[in-house]
Amino acid sequence: MKAAIIILSDPKSGSEEALGRVFNGLATAYDFKQQGDEVSVRFQGTGTRWIGELSKAGHAA
């Protein structure tokens, strides 16, 4: 099976909901990968701001 996870949430909102959305997306991608499925994670719109946030050392996600 092939899956695409698209992250749209904005980390600048500072809410736990935004962090939960990106965490759930990444966890889902991990689960698909562990099952041997083909998966890709895409960051779109304000979700592209997560790339800088997630690359910081010690980030919660």
PyRosetta script that sets phi, psi and omega in degrees:
from pyrosetta import init, pose_from_sequence

init()
pose = pose_from_sequence("MKAAIIILSDPKSGSEEALGRVFNGLATAYDFKQQGDEVSVRFQGTGTRWIGELSKAGHAA")
pose.set_psi(1, 149.6)
pose.set_omega(1, 175.6)
pose.set_phi(2, -112.6)
pose.set_psi(2, 140.9)
pose.set_omega(2, 179.3)
pose.set_phi(3, -139.0)
pose.set_psi(3, 146.7)
pose.set_omega(3, 173.9)
pose.set_phi(4, -125.9)
pose.set_psi(4, 127.9)
pose.set_omega(4, 176.7)
pose.set_phi(5, -106.0)
pose.set_psi(5, 124.1)
pose.set_omega(5, -178.3)
pose.set_phi(6, -114.0)
pose.set_psi(6, 120.9)
pose.set_omega(6, -179.2)
pose.set_phi(7, -97.4)
pose.set_psi(7, 119.9)
pose.set_omega(7, -179.4)
pose.set_phi(8, -116.5)
pose.set_psi(8, -13.2)
pose.set_omega(8, -173.8)
pose.set_phi(9, -66.9)
pose.set_psi(9, 152.2)
pose.set_omega(9, -176.1)
pose.set_phi(10, -103.1)
pose.set_psi(10, 116.9)
pose.set_omega(10, 179.8)
pose.set_phi(11, -68.9)
pose.set_psi(11, -20.4)
pose.set_omega(11, -178.7)
pose.set_phi(12, -69.8)
pose.set_psi(12, -15.3)
pose.set_omega(12, 179.0)
pose.set_phi(13, -68.2)
pose.set_psi(13, -24.0)
pose.set_omega(13, 177.1)
pose.set_phi(14, 72.6)
pose.set_psi(14, 9.8)
pose.set_omega(14, -177.7)
pose.set_phi(15, -89.5)
pose.set_psi(15, 156.2)
pose.set_omega(15, 174.9)
pose.set_phi(16, -67.8)
pose.set_psi(16, -26.6)
pose.set_omega(16, 179.0)
pose.set_phi(17, -63.0)
pose.set_psi(17, -43.0)
pose.set_omega(17, 179.3)
pose.set_phi(18, -63.0)
pose.set_psi(18, -44.0)
pose.set_omega(18, 177.7)
pose.set_phi(19, -63.7)
pose.set_psi(19, -40.9)
pose.set_omega(19, 178.3)
pose.set_phi(20, -62.0)
pose.set_psi(20, -39.0)
pose.set_omega(20, 180.0)
pose.set_phi(21, -65.3)
pose.set_psi(21, -45.0)
pose.set_omega(21, 180.0)
pose.set_phi(22, -69.4)
pose.set_psi(22, -38.6)
pose.set_omega(22, 178.3)
pose.set_phi(23, -62.5)
pose.set_psi(23, -45.5)
pose.set_omega(23, 178.7)
pose.set_phi(24, -61.8)
pose.set_psi(24, -39.5)
pose.set_omega(24, 178.0)
pose.set_phi(25, -63.0)
pose.set_psi(25, -45.3)
pose.set_omega(25, 179.9)
pose.set_phi(26, -68.3)
pose.set_psi(26, -38.1)
pose.set_omega(26, 178.1)
pose.set_phi(27, -65.8)
pose.set_psi(27, -39.1)
pose.set_omega(27, 177.8)
pose.set_phi(28, -64.7)
pose.set_psi(28, -42.3)
pose.set_omega(28, 177.5)
pose.set_phi(29, -61.2)
pose.set_psi(29, -40.9)
pose.set_omega(29, 177.7)
pose.set_phi(30, -61.2)
pose.set_psi(30, -44.7)
pose.set_omega(30, -180.0)
pose.set_phi(31, -61.8)
pose.set_psi(31, -44.2)
pose.set_omega(31, 177.5)
pose.set_phi(32, -60.2)
pose.set_psi(32, -44.9)
pose.set_omega(32, -178.4)
pose.set_phi(33, -62.5)
pose.set_psi(33, -40.7)
pose.set_omega(33, 179.3)
pose.set_phi(34, -63.6)
pose.set_psi(34, -28.2)
pose.set_omega(34, 178.4)
pose.set_phi(35, -83.8)
pose.set_psi(35, -1.2)
pose.set_omega(35, 179.0)
pose.set_phi(36, 87.4)
pose.set_psi(36, 10.9)
pose.set_omega(36, 179.6)
pose.set_phi(37, -83.5)
pose.set_psi(37, 157.1)
pose.set_omega(37, 175.5)
pose.set_phi(38, -86.4)
pose.set_psi(38, 126.2)
pose.set_omega(38, -176.5)
pose.set_phi(39, -140.0)
pose.set_psi(39, 145.8)
pose.set_omega(39, 173.0)
pose.set_phi(40, -133.9)
pose.set_psi(40, 146.5)
pose.set_omega(40, 177.8)
pose.set_phi(41, -111.2)
pose.set_psi(41, 127.0)
pose.set_omega(41, -180.0)
pose.set_phi(42, -120.1)
pose.set_psi(42, 137.5)
pose.set_omega(42, 175.5)
pose.set_phi(43, -108.3)
pose.set_psi(43, 122.1)
pose.set_omega(43, -176.4)
pose.set_phi(44, -125.1)
pose.set_psi(44, 152.0)
pose.set_omega(44, 176.2)
pose.set_phi(45, 57.3)
pose.set_psi(45, -132.7)
pose.set_omega(45, 179.8)
pose.set_phi(46, -67.5)
pose.set_psi(46, -16.1)
pose.set_omega(46, 177.0)
pose.set_phi(47, -63.5)
pose.set_psi(47, -20.6)
pose.set_omega(47, 178.8)
pose.set_phi(48, -65.0)
pose.set_psi(48, -18.8)
pose.set_omega(48, 178.0)
pose.set_phi(49, -68.2)
pose.set_psi(49, -19.6)
pose.set_omega(49, 179.8)
pose.set_phi(50, -66.2)
pose.set_psi(50, -28.8)
pose.set_omega(50, -176.7)
pose.set_phi(51, -58.0)
pose.set_psi(51, -46.2)
pose.set_omega(51, 177.8)
pose.set_phi(52, -67.2)
pose.set_psi(52, -38.1)
pose.set_omega(52, -179.5)
pose.set_phi(53, -68.1)
pose.set_psi(53, -43.9)
pose.set_omega(53, -176.6)
pose.set_phi(54, -71.9)
pose.set_psi(54, -21.7)
pose.set_omega(54, -179.9)
pose.set_phi(55, -82.3)
pose.set_psi(55, -7.4)
pose.set_omega(55, 177.6)
pose.set_phi(56, -73.2)
pose.set_psi(56, 135.2)
pose.set_omega(56, 178.6)
pose.set_phi(57, -63.2)
pose.set_psi(57, 135.9)
pose.set_omega(57, 177.0)
pose.set_phi(58, 82.0)
pose.set_psi(58, 10.5)
pose.set_omega(58, 177.4)
pose.set_phi(59, -67.6)
pose.set_psi(59, 145.3)
pose.set_omega(59, -175.7)
pose.set_phi(60, -59.7)
pose.set_psi(60, -33.3)
pose.set_omega(60, -178.7)
pose.set_phi(61, -87.2)
pose.dump_pdb("model.pdb")
